[in-house]
Amino acid sequence: MLEDEGLKSLVREIEGQGFAPEIADLYAARIGDRPIVDEKGNIIVTDERGKELASLKPLKFFEE
């Protein structure tokens, strides 16, 4: 589970890809600390049923 500062950092990075703050907040919460990554390294955001909501460019937040 993401801590408050980690979540804020993730939201800022998603906003940096052009998403509105409300959407970035929703996406960060949906991604959590276990992102779904496709073969190109993009982060896939899904709803509670697994339907894809968005595909984000790779996020530095998850780089090791």
MDAnalysis code that builds the backbone (N, CA, C; Angstrom):
import MDAnalysis as mda
import numpy as np

u = mda.Universe.empty(192, n_residues=64, atom_resindex=np.repeat(np.arange(64), 3), trajectory=True)
u.add_TopologyAttr("name", ["N", "CA", "C"] * 64)
u.add_TopologyAttr("resid", np.arange(1, 65))
u.add_TopologyAttr("resname", ["MET", "LEU", "GLU", "ASP", "GLU", "GLY", "LEU", "LYS", "SER", "LEU", "VAL", "ARG", "GLU", "ILE", "GLU", "GLY", "GLN", "GLY", "PHE", "ALA", "PRO", "GLU", "ILE", "ALA", "ASP", "LEU", "TYR", "ALA", "ALA", "ARG", "ILE", "GLY", "ASP", "ARG", "PRO", "ILE", "VAL", "ASP", "GLU", "LYS", "GLY", "ASN", "ILE", "ILE", "VAL", "THR", "ASP", "GLU", "ARG", "GLY", "LYS", "GLU", "LEU", "ALA", "SER", "LEU", "LYS", "PRO", "LEU", "LYS", "PHE", "PHE", "GLU", "GLU"])
u.atoms.positions = np.array([
    [0.841, -1.189, 0.000],
    [0.000, 0.000, 0.000],
    [0.880, 1.244, 0.000],
    [0.509, 2.194, -0.814],
    [1.287, 3.422, -0.923],
    [1.055, 4.321, 0.291],
    [2.139, 4.900, 0.758],
    [2.042, 5.907, 1.812],
    [1.570, 7.214, 1.183],
    [1.150, 8.148, 2.002],
    [0.594, 9.414, 1.525],
    [1.548, 10.157, 0.589],
    [2.812, 10.283, 0.972],
    [3.773, 10.996, 0.129],
    [4.007, 10.264, -1.193],
    [4.049, 8.946, -1.156],
    [4.227, 8.170, -2.378],
    [3.052, 8.365, -3.321],
    [1.851, 8.360, -2.775],
    [0.655, 8.564, -3.586],
    [0.673, 9.949, -4.225],
    [1.055, 10.962, -3.455],
    [1.125, 12.325, -3.993],
    [2.144, 12.414, -5.127],
    [3.267, 11.764, -4.944],
    [4.308, 11.764, -5.967],
    [3.817, 11.083, -7.244],
    [3.122, 9.973, -7.085],
    [2.571, 9.258, -8.234],
    [1.533, 10.115, -8.948],
    [0.675, 10.774, -8.202],
    [-0.337, 11.662, -8.794],
    [0.339, 12.759, -9.607],
    [1.379, 13.382, -9.065],
    [2.078, 14.463, -9.782],
    [2.676, 13.951, -11.091],
    [3.225, 12.750, -11.054],
    [3.826, 12.213, -12.277],
    [2.759, 11.921, -13.331],
    [1.615, 11.412, -12.911],
    [0.512, 11.155, -13.846],
    [-0.009, 12.476, -14.411],
    [-0.121, 13.486, -13.566],
    [-0.528, 14.815, -14.035],
    [0.459, 15.325, -15.083],
    [1.726, 15.008, -14.904],
    [2.765, 15.427, -15.850],
    [2.578, 14.830, -17.236],
    [1.769, 13.772, -17.321],
    [1.459, 13.185, -18.628],
    [0.223, 13.836, -19.244],
    [-0.277, 14.891, -18.604],
    [-1.378, 15.656, -19.182],
    [-2.755, 15.363, -18.620],
    [-2.832, 14.571, -17.563],
    [-4.131, 14.248, -16.985],
    [-4.528, 15.280, -15.934],
    [-5.822, 15.567, -15.850],
    [-6.359, 16.486, -14.853],
    [-6.104, 15.912, -13.453],
    [-5.970, 16.779, -12.449],
    [-5.698, 16.306, -11.095],
    [-6.677, 15.238, -10.587],
    [-7.953, 15.400, -10.888],
    [-8.942, 14.436, -10.402],
    [-8.736, 13.055, -11.039],
    [-8.423, 13.057, -12.323],
    [-8.182, 11.803, -13.039],
    [-6.881, 11.177, -12.560],
    [-5.835, 12.000, -12.399],
    [-4.539, 11.501, -11.922],
    [-4.696, 10.864, -10.547],
    [-5.491, 11.465, -9.687],
    [-5.737, 10.927, -8.349],
    [-6.442, 9.569, -8.437],
    [-7.444, 9.482, -9.275],
    [-8.177, 8.224, -9.472],
    [-7.244, 7.145, -10.028],
    [-6.461, 7.494, -11.032],
    [-5.550, 6.524, -11.650],
    [-4.500, 6.048, -10.651],
    [-3.943, 6.966, -9.873],
    [-2.939, 6.586, -8.876],
    [-3.531, 5.609, -7.862],
    [-4.745, 5.870, -7.433],
    [-5.407, 4.969, -6.488],
    [-5.663, 3.602, -7.121],
    [-6.040, 3.588, -8.396],
    [-6.300, 2.322, -9.102],
    [-5.004, 1.534, -9.318],
    [-3.901, 2.240, -9.590],
    [-2.621, 1.577, -9.821],
    [-2.055, 1.024, -8.517],
    [-2.092, 1.832, -7.467],
    [-1.540, 1.418, -6.190],
    [-0.049, 1.156, -6.274],
    [0.428, 0.187, -5.511],
    [1.860, -0.104, -5.533],
    [2.184, -1.344, -6.352],
    [1.199, -1.851, -7.081],
    [1.388, -3.020, -7.949],
    [0.832, -2.737, -9.343],
    [1.603, -2.019, -10.136],
    [1.097, -1.655, -11.463],
    [1.002, -2.857, -12.397],
    [0.068, -2.767, -13.314],
    [-0.029, -3.726, -14.418],
    [0.767, -3.109, -15.558],
    [1.762, -3.824, -16.041],
    [2.655, -3.298, -17.071],
    [2.519, -4.137, -18.335],
    [2.379, -3.453, -19.485],
    [2.302, -4.197, -20.745],
    [3.705, -4.473, -21.281],
    [3.776, -5.103, -22.442],
    [5.068, -5.506, -23.008],
    [5.949, -4.326, -23.387],
    [5.372, -3.135, -23.529],
    [6.145, -1.936, -23.869],
    [6.556, -1.147, -22.627],
    [6.152, -1.613, -21.455],
    [6.470, -0.918, -20.210],
    [5.451, 0.115, -19.798],
    [4.356, 0.233, -20.569],
    [3.293, 1.171, -20.214],
    [2.509, 0.637, -19.016],
    [1.991, 1.555, -18.218],
    [1.189, 1.197, -17.051],
    [-0.273, 1.171, -17.477],
    [-0.925, 0.051, -17.229],
    [-2.335, -0.104, -17.582],
    [-3.184, 0.161, -16.338],
    [-4.129, 1.068, -16.487],
    [-5.055, 1.390, -15.404],
    [-6.365, 0.676, -15.694],
    [-6.864, -0.076, -14.718],
    [-8.111, -0.814, -14.903],
    [-9.135, -0.416, -13.850],
    [-10.399, -0.678, -14.170],
    [-11.441, -0.465, -13.169],
    [-11.559, -1.710, -12.303],
    [-12.533, -1.729, -11.421],
    [-12.694, -2.845, -10.485],
    [-13.053, -4.163, -11.164],
    [-13.522, -4.105, -12.410],
    [-13.861, -5.317, -13.162],
    [-12.762, -5.743, -14.122],
    [-11.669, -4.981, -14.144],
    [-10.555, -5.325, -15.015],
    [-10.594, -4.673, -16.385],
    [-11.595, -3.816, -16.614],
    [-11.682, -3.112, -17.896],
    [-10.620, -2.019, -17.939],
    [-9.904, -1.939, -19.058],
    [-8.849, -0.939, -19.200],
    [-9.433, 0.466, -19.292],
    [-8.952, 1.347, -18.417],
    [-9.367, 2.745, -18.424],
    [-8.370, 3.615, -19.167],
    [-7.085, 3.276, -19.034],
    [-6.037, 4.085, -19.667],
    [-4.744, 3.296, -19.742],
    [-3.893, 3.762, -20.640],
    [-2.538, 3.241, -20.750],
    [-1.610, 4.435, -20.583],
    [-0.806, 4.411, -19.519],
    [0.100, 5.515, -19.231],
    [1.502, 5.177, -19.704],
    [2.236, 6.189, -20.092],
    [3.641, 5.986, -20.427],
    [4.342, 5.458, -19.178],
    [5.471, 4.774, -19.348],
    [6.187, 4.265, -18.169],
    [6.400, 5.376, -17.135],
    [6.222, 5.027, -15.871],
    [6.341, 5.994, -14.785],
    [7.639, 5.777, -14.022],
    [8.410, 6.850, -13.840],
    [9.659, 6.778, -13.096],
    [9.428, 6.319, -11.669],
    [8.247, 6.575, -11.151],
    [7.905, 6.195, -9.776],
    [8.162, 4.712, -9.535],
    [7.966, 3.884, -10.565],
    [8.107, 2.436, -10.406],
    [9.462, 1.890, -10.869],
    [10.344, 2.775, -11.307],
    [11.677, 2.320, -11.720],
    [12.480, 1.964, -10.490],
    [13.303, 0.938, -10.627],
    [14.127, 0.514, -9.489],
    [15.516, 1.054, -9.606],
])
